[in-house]
Amino acid sequence: MSLMIKPYSREAACLYAKEWALKRNPLYYDFENLGGDCTNFASQCLYAGSGVMNYTKTFGWYYINAANRAPSWTGVEFLYNFIIGNQAVGPFGQDIPLELIEPGDIIQIATERPDFHHTPVVLSVGDKPSPNNIMLAAHSYDAINKPLSVYNYHKIRIIHIIGVRQTERI
């Protein structure tokens, strides 16, 4: 099986985020009362921008229904590990500094707890990125165009989506 790399559609990811940030897409289960819906929402945005899931059991990134999904679809650490380590089908990325952030990227936030536990999606970035002009969309703490600076965080990590691998059609 041969893989090809295609671009990640930052525009499609952001359009999806804007449409669904303050409501729930009925195609996906709402995990709000089961630990939070933020990473589920971020995965939906990533899927809107990539169009490809990775159906590898346990270590992939996919959603079929609430009971049949990869841990990375809804788990903060699992999503990070999938995107950063993915060498197979699906979106892949890298950690970057704040200065290189782009719309469609993912931020993971640690606020009052020591671990990362919130996953908003970047909607827009000012000319010189700063916490005041990086605007986010999220579930769990439903938000649209919320600046990063309003979060009381002690650490963040930025996951820059580089592209998407998919099976090459011959």
N, CA, C and O atoms as a DFTB+ gen file, in Angstrom:
680 C
 N C O
     1  1       0.846      -1.180       0.000
     2  2       0.000       0.000       0.000
     3  2       0.884       1.233       0.000
     4  3       1.790       1.368       0.822
     5  1       0.614       2.099      -0.906
     6  2       1.379       3.329      -1.057
     7  2       0.570       4.502      -0.502
     8  3      -0.641       4.586      -0.703
     9  1       1.256       5.400       0.195
    10  2       0.591       6.564       0.748
    11  2       1.015       7.815       0.009
    12  3       2.169       7.956      -0.398
    13  1       0.066       8.721      -0.157
    14  2       0.366      10.030      -0.720
    15  2      -0.001      11.088       0.319
    16  3      -0.876      10.872       1.157
    17  1       0.666      12.213       0.254
    18  2       0.379      13.313       1.171
    19  2      -0.445      14.357       0.436
    20  3      -0.103      14.784      -0.667
    21  1      -1.530      14.756       1.070
    22  2      -2.360      15.828       0.518
    23  2      -2.411      16.964       1.539
    24  3      -2.135      16.758       2.720
    25  1      -2.762      18.148       1.082
    26  2      -2.825      19.278       2.011
    27  2      -3.990      19.137       2.997
    28  3      -5.030      18.559       2.684
    29  1      -3.784      19.667       4.161
    30  2      -4.838      19.799       5.173
    31  2      -5.587      21.076       4.858
    32  3      -4.965      22.125       4.685
    33  1      -6.917      21.015       4.779
    34  2      -7.712      22.205       4.482
    35  2      -8.011      22.964       5.768
    36  3      -8.971      22.663       6.477
    37  1      -7.181      23.939       6.049
    38  2      -7.377      24.773       7.232
    39  2      -8.707      25.516       7.142
    40  3      -9.396      25.705       8.145
    41  1      -9.052      25.931       5.934
    42  2     -10.313      26.643       5.736
    43  2     -11.509      25.758       6.084
    44  3     -12.429      26.208       6.767
    45  1     -11.509      24.512       5.626
    46  2     -12.619      23.589       5.929
    47  2     -12.699      23.304       7.421
    48  3     -13.794      23.246       7.980
    49  1     -11.556      23.126       8.073
    50  2     -11.538      22.875       9.519
    51  2     -12.124      24.070      10.274
    52  3     -12.914      23.891      11.201
    53  1     -11.743      25.277       9.885
    54  2     -12.227      26.483      10.561
    55  2     -13.704      26.745      10.279
    56  3     -14.439      27.182      11.165
    57  1     -14.137      26.482       9.056
    58  2     -15.562      26.648       8.742
    59  2     -16.409      25.695       9.573
    60  3     -17.463      26.076      10.082
    61  1     -15.947      24.458       9.710
    62  2     -16.649      23.489      10.539
    63  2     -16.689      23.977      11.987
    64  3     -17.738      23.939      12.630
    65  1     -15.560      24.430      12.488
    66  2     -15.486      24.903      13.871
    67  2     -16.456      26.054      14.107
    68  3     -17.130      26.096      15.136
    69  1     -16.530      26.982      13.168
    70  2     -17.435      28.122      13.321
    71  2     -18.897      27.685      13.301
    72  3     -19.728      28.238      14.021
    73  1     -19.201      26.694      12.478
    74  2     -20.583      26.226      12.391
    75  2     -21.023      25.485      13.649
    76  3     -22.164      25.634      14.086
    77  1     -20.120      24.680      14.244
    78  2     -20.524      23.775      15.314
    79  2     -19.985      24.120      16.706
    80  3     -20.216      23.357      17.644
    81  1     -19.290      25.217      16.868
    82  2     -18.694      25.550      18.171
    83  2     -19.735      25.717      19.279
    84  3     -19.496      25.321      20.420
    85  1     -20.860      26.286      18.954
    86  2     -21.863      26.588      19.982
    87  2     -23.057      25.647      19.943
    88  3     -24.062      25.883      20.614
    89  1     -22.947      24.580      19.155
    90  2     -23.999      23.564      19.106
    91  2     -23.352      22.222      18.820
    92  3     -22.132      22.142      18.678
    93  1     -24.138      21.185      18.735
    94  2     -23.610      19.832      18.535
    95  2     -24.077      19.261      17.207
    96  3     -25.254      19.347      16.857
    97  1     -23.134      18.675      16.470
    98  2     -23.456      17.982      15.230
    99  2     -24.107      16.651      15.606
   100  3     -23.494      15.852      16.314
   101  1     -25.335      16.394      15.149
   102  2     -26.022      15.152      15.537
   103  2     -25.359      13.883      14.996
   104  3     -25.734      12.782      15.399
   105  1     -24.396      14.011      14.104
   106  2     -23.687      12.832      13.589
   107  2     -22.685      12.277      14.608
   108  3     -22.179      11.166      14.448
   109  1     -22.407      13.051      15.647
   110  2     -21.432      12.655      16.654
   111  2     -22.069      12.698      18.040
   112  3     -22.894      13.565      18.329
   113  1     -21.683      11.768      18.877
   114  2     -22.152      11.743      20.249
   115  2     -21.569      12.932      21.008
   116  3     -20.435      13.338      20.752
   117  1     -22.329      13.485      21.929
   118  2     -21.864      14.580      22.775
   119  2     -21.306      13.987      24.072
   120  3     -22.061      13.460      24.889
   121  1     -20.002      14.071      24.260
   122  2     -19.326      13.492      25.417
   123  2     -19.243      14.449      26.611
   124  3     -18.487      14.205      27.552
   125  1     -20.005      15.518      26.572
   126  2     -19.956      16.545      27.614
   127  2     -20.072      15.962      29.022
   128  3     -19.342      16.375      29.922
   129  1     -20.971      15.019      29.217
   130  2     -21.186      14.446      30.553
   131  2     -20.336      13.205      30.814
   132  3     -20.519      12.526      31.824
   133  1     -19.420      12.914      29.916
   134  2     -18.518      11.763      30.074
   135  2     -17.066      12.213      30.055
   136  3     -16.215      11.538      29.476
   137  1     -16.778      13.329      30.674
   138  2     -15.407      13.816      30.746
   139  2     -15.130      15.022      29.882
   140  3     -14.063      15.625      29.996
   141  1     -16.060      15.392      29.019
   142  2     -15.881      16.573      28.172
   143  2     -15.940      16.249      26.698
   144  3     -15.706      15.115      26.281
   145  1     -16.257      17.266      25.916
   146  2     -16.451      17.086      24.476
   147  2     -15.403      17.824      23.649
   148  3     -15.507      17.851      22.423
   149  1     -14.402      18.419      24.281
   150  2     -13.471      19.280      23.542
   151  2     -12.644      18.529      22.504
   152  3     -12.492      19.008      21.380
   153  1     -12.112      17.375      22.853
   154  2     -11.260      16.653      21.896
   155  2     -12.103      15.996      20.815
   156  3     -11.645      15.859      19.680
   157  1     -13.322      15.586      21.140
   158  2     -14.260      15.105      20.134
   159  2     -14.507      16.213      19.102
   160  3     -14.466      15.961      17.898
   161  1     -14.762      17.427      19.572
   162  2     -14.982      18.564      18.676
   163  2     -13.728      18.866      17.848
   164  3     -13.824      19.094      16.642
   165  1     -12.562      18.868      18.482
   166  2     -11.318      19.113      17.741
   167  2     -11.118      18.043      16.666
   168  3     -10.690      18.353      15.554
   169  1     -11.423      16.791      16.994
   170  2     -11.293      15.716      16.000
   171  2     -12.266      15.917      14.845
   172  3     -11.917      15.670      13.690
   173  1     -13.474      16.360      15.147
   174  2     -14.432      16.638      14.071
   175  2     -13.878      17.718      13.133
   176  3     -13.984      17.602      11.912
   177  1     -13.293      18.759      13.711
   178  2     -12.699      19.834      12.898
   179  2     -11.541      19.295      12.062
   180  3     -11.427      19.605      10.876
   181  1     -10.677      18.482      12.691
   182  2      -9.563      17.874      11.965
   183  2     -10.069      17.003      10.816
   184  3      -9.501      17.010       9.724
   185  1     -11.126      16.266      11.069
   186  2     -11.699      15.422      10.012
   187  2     -12.278      16.275       8.885
   188  3     -12.137      15.927       7.712
   189  1     -12.929      17.387       9.230
   190  2     -13.452      18.294       8.197
   191  2     -12.322      18.817       7.318
   192  3     -12.517      19.032       6.121
   193  1     -11.146      19.024       7.900
   194  2     -10.005      19.535       7.148
   195  2      -9.161      18.473       6.477
   196  3      -8.347      18.780       5.607
   197  1      -9.350      17.214       6.879
   198  2      -8.516      16.141       6.312
   199  2      -9.297      15.161       5.451
   200  3      -8.793      14.696       4.429
   201  1     -10.521      14.843       5.852
   202  2     -11.353      13.919       5.088
   203  2     -10.911      12.471       5.168
   204  3     -11.418      11.629       4.428
   205  1      -9.974      12.168       6.054
   206  2      -9.422      10.812       6.153
   207  2      -9.350      10.410       7.621
   208  3      -8.872      11.172       8.461
   209  1      -9.828       9.210       7.918
   210  2      -9.671       8.640       9.262
   211  2      -8.677       7.489       9.163
   212  3      -8.428       6.949       8.085
   213  1      -8.120       7.131      10.308
   214  2      -7.212       5.989      10.400
   215  2      -7.912       4.946      11.266
   216  3      -8.069       5.133      12.472
   217  1      -8.332       3.846      10.637
   218  2      -9.144       2.829      11.313
   219  2      -8.332       1.761      12.028
   220  3      -8.855       0.682      12.306
   221  1      -7.085       2.029      12.328
   222  2      -6.272       1.081      13.090
   223  2      -6.837       0.978      14.499
   224  3      -6.931       1.976      15.213
   225  1      -7.214      -0.239      14.896
   226  2      -7.778      -0.433      16.231
   227  2      -6.796       0.071      17.291
   228  3      -5.584      -0.095      17.155
   229  1      -7.314       0.668      18.311
   230  2      -6.616       1.190      19.481
   231  2      -5.720       2.389      19.170
   232  3      -5.841       3.418      19.834
   233  1      -4.831       2.293      18.192
   234  2      -3.844       3.344      17.964
   235  2      -4.164       4.265      16.791
   236  3      -3.387       5.173      16.495
   237  1      -5.294       4.048      16.117
   238  2      -5.688       4.904      15.005
   239  2      -6.408       6.153      15.486
   240  3      -6.302       6.557      16.644
   241  1      -7.141       6.745      14.558
   242  2      -7.912       7.949      14.837
   243  2      -9.173       7.861      13.978
   244  3      -9.146       8.145      12.780
   245  1     -10.277       7.461      14.612
   246  2     -11.526       7.281      13.866
   247  2     -12.724       7.374      14.794
   248  3     -12.614       7.226      16.011
   249  1     -13.876       7.623      14.175
   250  2     -15.152       7.643      14.876
   251  2     -16.169       6.965      13.978
   252  3     -16.399       7.400      12.850
   253  1     -16.774       5.905      14.479
   254  2     -17.906       5.264      13.803
   255  2     -19.176       5.582      14.582
   256  3     -20.191       5.978      14.008
   257  1     -19.104       5.402      15.906
   258  2     -20.182       5.801      16.812
   259  2     -19.570       5.929      18.212
   260  3     -18.369       5.727      18.395
   261  1     -20.397       6.261      19.181
   262  2     -19.880       6.503      20.538
   263  2     -19.155       5.294      21.113
   264  3     -18.197       5.443      21.871
   265  1     -19.609       4.103      20.755
   266  2     -18.998       2.888      21.291
   267  2     -17.880       2.337      20.411
   268  3     -17.149       1.441      20.833
   269  1     -17.739       2.855      19.208
   270  2     -16.743       2.349      18.264
   271  2     -15.932       3.530      17.726
   272  3     -16.225       4.086      16.667
   273  1     -14.907       3.887      18.492
   274  2     -14.041       5.010      18.130
   275  2     -12.661       4.741      18.707
   276  3     -12.509       3.949      19.637
   277  1     -11.677       5.394      18.160
   278  2     -10.321       5.279      18.698
   279  2     -10.196       6.172      19.928
   280  3     -10.858       7.207      20.004
   281  1      -9.362       5.792      20.888
   282  2      -9.118       6.658      22.051
   283  2      -8.644       8.057      21.645
   284  3      -8.932       9.035      22.335
   285  1      -7.924       8.150      20.535
   286  2      -7.402       9.444      20.094
   287  2      -8.505      10.387      19.611
   288  3      -8.275      11.593      19.522
   289  1      -9.686       9.873      19.300
   290  2     -10.773      10.742      18.838
   291  2     -11.262      11.648      19.969
   292  3     -11.637      12.795      19.728
   293  1     -11.257      11.134      21.200
   294  2     -11.835      11.889      22.312
   295  2     -10.869      12.148      23.470
   296  3     -11.216      12.888      24.391
   297  1      -9.683      11.569      23.452
   298  2      -8.743      11.730      24.556
   299  2      -7.634      12.724      24.240
   300  3      -6.977      12.615      23.205
   301  1      -7.427      13.682      25.117
   302  2      -6.447      14.745      24.884
   303  2      -5.057      14.171      24.593
   304  3      -4.485      14.458      23.542
   305  1      -4.516      13.379      25.492
   306  2      -3.168      12.817      25.299
   307  2      -3.109      11.876      24.096
   308  3      -2.125      11.858      23.357
   309  1      -4.173      11.097      23.912
   310  2      -4.204      10.151      22.798
   311  2      -4.205      10.891      21.453
   312  3      -3.544      10.455      20.511
   313  1      -4.945      12.008      21.358
   314  2      -4.952      12.786      20.118
   315  2      -3.555      13.346      19.854
   316  3      -3.043      13.265      18.738
   317  1      -2.954      13.908      20.884
   318  2      -1.603      14.444      20.738
   319  2      -0.645      13.360      20.227
   320  3       0.084      13.571      19.257
   321  1      -0.657      12.216      20.882
   322  2       0.249      11.126      20.490
   323  2      -0.013      10.650      19.068
   324  3       0.925      10.330      18.337
   325  1      -1.280      10.601      18.673
   326  2      -1.593      10.171      17.312
   327  2      -1.056      11.178      16.286
   328  3      -0.317      10.806      15.373
   329  1      -1.427      12.438      16.441
   330  2      -1.040      13.451      15.437
   331  2       0.478      13.589      15.357
   332  3       1.029      13.626      14.256
   333  1       1.158      13.665      16.482
   334  2       2.611      13.860      16.487
   335  2       3.348      12.620      15.980
   336  3       4.382      12.745      15.324
   337  1       2.836      11.444      16.272
   338  2       3.532      10.219      15.890
   339  2       3.030       9.543      14.633
   340  3       3.607       8.545      14.200
   341  1       1.965      10.064      14.032
   342  2       1.345       9.367      12.906
   343  2       2.257       9.293      11.679
   344  3       2.695      10.314      11.149
   345  1       2.532       8.067      11.244
   346  2       3.290       7.820      10.017
   347  2       2.422       7.115       8.981
   348  3       2.895       6.763       7.900
   349  1       1.148       6.911       9.319
   350  2       0.241       6.164       8.448
   351  2      -0.861       7.095       7.932
   352  3      -0.663       8.307       7.841
   353  1      -1.998       6.535       7.602
   354  2      -3.133       7.282       7.055
   355  2      -3.661       8.269       8.097
   356  3      -3.706       7.968       9.290
   357  1      -4.054       9.441       7.628
   358  2      -4.670      10.439       8.492
   359  2      -3.812      11.681       8.649
   360  3      -2.718      11.768       8.092
   361  1      -4.322      12.648       9.419
   362  2      -3.565      13.882       9.625
   363  2      -2.316      13.632      10.467
   364  3      -2.288      12.734      11.309
   365  1      -1.297      14.433      10.227
   366  2      -0.060      14.343      11.007
   367  2       0.472      15.743      11.248
   368  3       0.175      16.673      10.497
   369  1       1.264      15.883      12.307
   370  2       1.735      17.217      12.638
   371  2       2.950      17.204      13.538
   372  3       3.605      16.179      13.728
   373  1       3.232      18.379      14.089
   374  2       4.400      18.553      14.950
   375  2       4.127      19.637      15.981
   376  3       3.256      20.487      15.796
   377  1       4.883      19.592      17.060
   378  2       4.870      20.676      18.044
   379  2       5.550      21.892      17.432
   380  3       6.574      21.765      16.760
   381  1       4.985      23.058      17.661
   382  2       5.598      24.297      17.164
   383  2       5.515      25.375      18.243
   384  3       4.712      25.271      19.170
   385  1       6.346      26.406      18.118
   386  2       6.221      27.549      19.028
   387  2       5.030      28.422      18.629
   388  3       4.548      28.355      17.499
   389  1       4.572      29.228      19.558
   390  2       3.425      30.106      19.363
   391  2       3.557      30.971      18.109
   392  3       2.565      31.222      17.425
   393  1       4.754      31.420      17.808
   394  2       4.971      32.340      16.679
   395  2       4.613      31.729      15.326
   396  3       4.404      32.462      14.360
   397  1       4.539      30.396      15.239
   398  2       4.288      29.725      13.956
   399  2       2.863      29.200      13.812
   400  3       2.546      28.539      12.823
   401  1       2.013      29.481      14.772
   402  2       0.652      28.956      14.777
   403  2      -0.162      29.456      13.585
   404  3       0.023      30.579      13.117
   405  1      -1.061      28.605      13.105
   406  2      -1.933      28.953      11.979
   407  2      -3.368      28.528      12.286
   408  3      -3.594      27.633      13.100
   409  1      -4.337      29.176      11.630
   410  2      -5.723      28.709      11.758
   411  2      -5.809      27.233      11.354
   412  3      -5.137      26.792      10.422
   413  1      -6.640      26.487      12.067
   414  2      -6.781      25.054      11.820
   415  2      -5.866      24.203      12.663
   416  3      -6.042      22.986      12.725
   417  1      -4.881      24.815      13.322
   418  2      -4.024      24.078      14.252
   419  2      -4.811      23.815      15.536
   420  3      -5.915      24.327      15.726
   421  1      -4.220      23.010      16.405
   422  2      -4.839      22.620      17.666
   423  2      -3.950      23.112      18.809
   424  3      -2.724      23.023      18.739
   425  1      -4.578      23.625      19.849
   426  2      -3.845      23.975      21.064
   427  2      -4.341      23.052      22.162
   428  3      -5.539      22.793      22.268
   429  1      -3.433      22.561      22.970
   430  2      -3.834      21.815      24.151
   431  2      -3.375      22.600      25.377
   432  3      -2.253      23.100      25.436
   433  1      -4.278      22.690      26.351
   434  2      -4.118      23.586      27.485
   435  2      -4.143      22.813      28.803
   436  3      -4.927      21.881      28.977
   437  1      -3.282      23.214      29.711
   438  2      -3.334      22.752      31.097
   439  2      -3.640      23.977      31.948
   440  3      -2.866      24.934      31.967
   441  1      -4.749      23.949      32.639
   442  2      -5.119      25.081      33.504
   443  2      -4.862      24.706      34.948
   444  3      -3.711      24.709      35.385
   445  1      -5.897      24.386      35.696
   446  2      -5.722      24.105      37.122
   447  2      -5.113      22.743      37.406
   448  3      -4.595      22.520      38.500
   449  1      -5.161      21.839      36.456
   450  2      -4.593      20.501      36.660
   451  2      -3.203      20.451      36.030
   452  3      -2.907      21.236      35.130
   453  1      -2.353      19.545      36.486
   454  2      -0.988      19.493      35.942
   455  2      -0.922      18.954      34.512
   456  3       0.026      19.249      33.784
   457  1      -1.918      18.166      34.106
   458  2      -1.883      17.568      32.770
   459  2      -2.679      18.399      31.771
   460  3      -3.512      19.224      32.148
   461  1      -2.407      18.165      30.499
   462  2      -3.193      18.809      29.444
   463  2      -4.577      18.188      29.457
   464  3      -4.716      16.967      29.527
   465  1      -5.602      19.029      29.391
   466  2      -6.955      18.505      29.490
   467  2      -7.983      19.254      28.644
   468  3      -9.171      18.943      28.717
   469  1      -7.562      20.220      27.853
   470  2      -8.507      20.955      27.009
   471  2      -7.899      21.118      25.624
   472  3      -6.707      21.395      25.488
   473  1      -8.740      20.943      24.577
   474  2      -8.253      20.941      23.198
   475  2      -9.086      21.865      22.309
   476  3      -9.993      21.390      21.626
   477  1      -8.809      23.156      22.298
   478  2      -9.490      24.051      21.357
   479  2      -8.821      24.055      19.974
   480  3      -7.692      23.597      19.798
   481  1      -9.562      24.586      19.015
   482  2      -9.118      24.699      17.625
   483  2      -8.853      26.176      17.328
   484  3      -9.621      27.043      17.743
   485  1      -7.777      26.454      16.616
   486  2      -7.418      27.830      16.275
   487  2      -8.259      28.290      15.081
   488  3      -8.235      27.677      14.014
   489  1      -9.007      29.389      15.284
   490  2      -9.828      29.957      14.212
   491  2      -9.103      31.041      13.430
   492  3      -9.211      31.111      12.206
   493  1      -8.364      31.886      14.142
   494  2      -7.647      32.972      13.473
   495  2      -6.469      33.392      14.328
   496  3      -6.405      33.120      15.527
   497  1      -5.538      34.068      13.665
   498  2      -4.302      34.503      14.309
   499  2      -3.981      35.904      13.808
   500  3      -4.106      36.178      12.614
   501  1      -3.569      36.793      14.706
   502  2      -3.164      38.133      14.309
   503  2      -1.851      38.108      13.539
   504  3      -1.205      37.066      13.430
   505  1      -1.459      39.274      13.002
   506  2      -0.224      39.371      12.217
   507  2       0.994      38.896      12.989
   508  3       1.846      38.197      12.442
   509  1       1.077      39.267      14.242
   510  2       2.149      38.794      15.121
   511  2       1.470      37.986      16.229
   512  3       0.937      38.566      17.175
   513  1       1.484      36.645      16.121
   514  2       0.719      35.828      17.062
   515  2       1.052      36.105      18.527
   516  3       2.216      36.156      18.924
   517  1      -0.010      36.284      19.315
   518  2       0.110      36.451      20.757
   519  2      -1.149      35.867      21.389
   520  3      -2.153      35.687      20.700
   521  1      -1.116      35.572      22.673
   522  2      -2.321      35.036      23.320
   523  2      -3.550      35.942      23.177
   524  3      -4.679      35.464      23.275
   525  1      -3.344      37.231      22.948
   526  2      -4.477      38.151      22.788
   527  2      -5.124      38.091      21.415
   528  3      -6.291      38.456      21.274
   529  1      -4.393      37.639      20.393
   530  2      -4.980      37.635      19.045
   531  2      -5.069      36.244      18.412
   532  3      -5.311      36.122      17.211
   533  1      -4.875      35.212      19.207
   534  2      -5.126      33.841      18.751
   535  2      -6.537      33.498      19.208
   536  3      -6.789      33.331      20.401
   537  1      -7.455      33.395      18.248
   538  2      -8.861      33.174      18.555
   539  2      -9.197      31.692      18.396
   540  3      -8.798      31.044      17.428
   541  1      -9.943      31.175      19.374
   542  2     -10.202      29.746      19.466
   543  2     -11.689      29.414      19.412
   544  3     -12.550      30.246      19.697
   545  1     -11.956      28.161      19.034
   546  2     -13.297      27.577      19.132
   547  2     -13.151      26.298      19.930
   548  3     -12.145      25.597      19.812
   549  1     -14.160      25.989      20.751
   550  2     -14.058      24.799      21.596
   551  2     -15.425      24.332      22.059
   552  3     -16.399      25.084      22.070
   553  1     -15.460      23.070      22.439
   554  2     -16.587      22.508      23.196
   555  2     -16.116      22.302      24.622
   556  3     -14.953      22.538      24.948
   557  1     -17.023      21.865      25.454
   558  2     -16.861      21.684      26.898
   559  2     -16.945      23.038      27.578
   560  3     -17.819      23.255      28.416
   561  1     -16.082      23.916      27.242
   562  2     -16.258      25.317      27.584
   563  2     -16.585      25.969      26.248
   564  3     -15.729      26.592      25.621
   565  1     -17.855      25.815      25.813
   566  2     -18.228      26.221      24.453
   567  2     -17.778      27.645      24.175
   568  3     -18.036      28.567      24.948
   569  1     -17.097      27.792      23.046
   570  2     -16.531      29.096      22.721
   571  2     -16.359      29.231      21.218
   572  3     -16.119      28.255      20.508
   573  1     -16.488      30.454      20.758
   574  2     -16.153      30.808      19.384
   575  2     -15.496      32.182      19.430
   576  3     -16.010      33.110      20.054
   577  1     -14.361      32.296      18.764
   578  2     -13.569      33.538      18.763
   579  2     -13.173      33.974      20.176
   580  3     -13.230      35.155      20.519
   581  1     -12.777      33.005      20.973
   582  2     -12.318      33.274      22.344
   583  2     -10.798      33.381      22.316
   584  3     -10.133      32.447      21.870
   585  1     -10.231      34.489      22.779
   586  2      -8.768      34.609      22.752
   587  2      -8.101      33.648      23.738
   588  3      -8.624      33.380      24.820
   589  1      -6.960      33.147      23.345
   590  2      -6.185      32.256      24.208
   591  2      -5.899      32.917      25.552
   592  3      -5.831      32.232      26.573
   593  1      -5.734      34.217      25.566
   594  2      -5.361      34.938      26.788
   595  2      -6.404      34.841      27.899
   596  3      -6.065      35.080      29.058
   597  1      -7.646      34.505      27.598
   598  2      -8.659      34.432      28.654
   599  2      -8.581      33.126      29.446
   600  3      -9.171      33.008      30.520
   601  1      -7.853      32.151      28.910
   602  2      -7.654      30.908      29.663
   603  2      -6.581      31.139      30.714
   604  3      -5.541      31.732      30.425
   605  1      -6.827      30.680      31.914
   606  2      -5.848      30.782      32.995
   607  2      -4.991      29.512      32.954
   608  3      -5.194      28.593      33.747
   609  1      -4.046      29.472      32.035
   610  2      -3.247      28.264      31.838
   611  2      -1.850      28.420      32.409
   612  3      -1.331      29.528      32.542
   613  1      -1.251      27.277      32.744
   614  2       0.141      27.305      33.169
   615  2       1.043      26.661      32.127
   616  3       2.265      26.792      32.193
   617  1       0.438      25.957      31.156
   618  2       1.221      25.495      30.005
   619  2       0.287      25.188      28.848
   620  3      -0.876      24.828      29.031
   621  1       0.837      25.342      27.647
   622  2       0.120      25.015      26.422
   623  2       1.073      24.276      25.493
   624  3       2.293      24.363      25.628
   625  1       0.496      23.557      24.558
   626  2       1.289      23.008      23.454
   627  2       0.474      23.199      22.189
   628  3      -0.752      23.092      22.185
   629  1       1.189      23.483      21.128
   630  2       0.551      23.763      19.848
   631  2       0.877      22.630      18.894
   632  3       2.040      22.298      18.667
   633  1      -0.172      22.047      18.342
   634  2      -0.026      20.962      17.377
   635  2      -0.310      21.547      15.996
   636  3      -1.454      21.846      15.654
   637  1       0.738      21.699      15.224
   638  2       0.619      22.211      13.860
   639  2       0.343      21.039      12.924
   640  3       1.112      20.079      12.878
   641  1      -0.745      21.121      12.187
   642  2      -1.092      20.059      11.242
   643  2      -0.312      20.309       9.958
   644  3      -0.500      21.329       9.296
   645  1       0.560      19.376       9.612
   646  2       1.415      19.505       8.435
   647  2       0.670      19.085       7.170
   648  3       0.739      19.762       6.144
   649  1      -0.038      17.969       7.254
   650  2      -0.740      17.452       6.078
   651  2      -1.516      16.201       6.439
   652  3      -1.722      15.884       7.611
   653  1      -1.940      15.501       5.398
   654  2      -2.774      14.320       5.555
   655  2      -2.243      13.225       4.643
   656  3      -1.995      13.450       3.458
   657  1      -2.073      12.049       5.207
   658  2      -1.687      10.901       4.376
   659  2      -2.942      10.100       4.037
   660  3      -3.816       9.882       4.876
   661  1      -2.998       9.680       2.802
   662  2      -4.100       8.812       2.382
   663  2      -3.565       7.762       1.429
   664  3      -2.492       7.914       0.844
   665  1      -4.328       6.702       1.287
   666  2      -3.943       5.641       0.389
   667  2      -3.991       6.149      -1.036
   668  3      -4.962       6.780      -1.453
   669  1      -2.933       5.867      -1.776
   670  2      -2.864       6.291      -3.166
   671  2      -3.749       5.397      -4.020
   672  3      -3.670       4.170      -3.961
   673  1      -4.576       6.030      -4.799
   674  2      -5.447       5.267      -5.715
   675  2      -4.726       5.068      -7.039
   676  3      -4.242       6.014      -7.659
   677  1      -4.670       3.805      -7.452
   678  2      -3.964       3.506      -8.713
   679  2      -4.954       3.244      -9.810
   680  3      -4.561       2.975     -10.945
